């Protein structure tokens, strides 16, 4: 099991990035959160090592 924390900068707000990320995570059985924070998106995710890769 692996945990990761990501901060994604750039044009990621108002373009469906969180929805896209959720769809990808569901396909790989990854759980966690994705939230807007000021000028970036923050991701906390957990899943099997192979799925997180």
C-alpha positions as CSV (number, residue, x, y, z in Angstrom):
1,X,0.0,0.0,0.0
2,X,1.4,3.4,-0.9
3,X,0.3,6.9,0.0
4,X,1.2,10.0,-2.1
5,X,0.7,13.7,-1.8
6,X,0.7,15.9,-4.9
7,X,0.4,19.6,-5.6
8,X,-0.5,20.3,-9.2
9,X,0.1,23.9,-10.4
10,X,-1.0,25.6,-13.6
11,X,-4.4,25.8,-15.2
12,X,-6.1,23.1,-13.1
13,X,-9.1,25.0,-11.7
14,X,-12.3,25.5,-13.6
15,X,-11.4,22.9,-16.3
16,X,-12.7,19.7,-14.8
17,X,-9.4,18.5,-13.4
18,X,-10.8,17.2,-10.1
19,X,-13.5,15.2,-12.0
20,X,-10.9,13.8,-14.4
21,X,-8.7,12.8,-11.5
22,X,-11.6,11.1,-9.7
23,X,-12.4,9.0,-12.8
24,X,-8.8,7.9,-13.2
25,X,-8.6,7.0,-9.5
26,X,-11.8,4.9,-9.7
27,X,-10.4,2.9,-12.6
28,X,-7.3,2.0,-10.5
29,X,-9.0,1.5,-7.1
30,X,-7.2,4.5,-5.7
31,X,-8.9,6.4,-2.8
32,X,-8.2,9.9,-1.4
33,X,-9.1,13.5,-1.9
34,X,-8.6,16.2,-4.5
35,X,-9.2,19.8,-3.5
36,X,-8.6,23.3,-4.8
37,X,-6.2,25.3,-2.7
38,X,-5.6,28.9,-3.8
39,X,-3.8,28.6,-7.2
40,X,-3.2,24.8,-7.3
41,X,-4.9,21.5,-6.7
42,X,-3.8,19.3,-3.8
43,X,-4.1,15.5,-4.1
44,X,-3.8,12.9,-1.3
45,X,-4.1,9.3,-2.7
46,X,-3.7,5.8,-1.4
47,X,-3.6,2.5,-3.3
48,X,-1.6,-0.5,-4.2
49,X,1.9,0.2,-5.3
50,X,1.3,-0.9,-8.9
51,X,-1.9,1.2,-9.1
52,X,-0.2,4.3,-7.8
53,X,2.7,3.9,-10.3
